[in-house]
Amino acid sequence: MIRLSGCAWSRPPESQGGLPILSDVKRGILGGTFDPPHIAHLIAGETAYRQLALDVVSFIPAGAPWQKFESSVSSAEHRWEMTRLSVEPIPYFTADDSEIRRDGPTFTIDTVESFAGDDLVLILGADAALGIRSWHRWRDLLEQVELAVAPRPGVGRHEVEHAVPKTIEWLDMAPLDMSATDVRERARKGLSIRFYVRERVWQYVQEQNVYG
Ligand code: ATP
């Protein structure tokens, strides 16, 4: 095992876009449908990395997002590829495919438990934080992570603090009025999504005609 900057670098990766998997680190976990990953996700990851002195931020696309079963979600392959392209070549961002490789619905608590030994910070938007008590085994989840919450227009801080029975670290970033739904809508209407997503994601969406 090689030690770099105080972090332990262990087995070579299969799932992290060529980066070694880190162990015993302060890790941010940013999960989502990522259909597609957009700049608000990246700014939240960047802000958390700096503000909480994280070693790494893992972007984890959900396999079968249990809260979005009814709606049509792009294939796991497209969402994985767009996530992978979004985090390259930022050394402290990694894409993790563990949830899309897992069968059945994916629950954040399972992902959190798979990173046992790490110091974990769950990064999420204010809208997601608001609903956290509906998540599978939410009490266990809140015991195992710190929470870093990105402000989101239309969601009040007090409302979130009232809904979440745990101290919240608010990310110091501008509330960004954008969502993957808006980005998909734009793409479907033939409007440009350039700069809403990383350059290579924009190209990928066009080449693969992800949103028709
Ligand atoms: P959709 O519109 O498809 O529901 P989304 O834009 O909300 O997607 P997700 O992939 O579902 O994106 O979200 C992943 C995480 O990123 C969630 O915690 C969500 O709250 C957060 N997030 C998404 N967009 C923003 C935003 N504009 N500001 C802050 N957090 C955001």
Residues whose N, C-alpha, C, O or C-beta is under 5 A from the ligand:
A	BS01	ATP	G31 G32 T33 F34 D35 A40 I123 L124 G125 A126 D127 A128 A150 P151 R152 L176 M178 S179 A180 T181
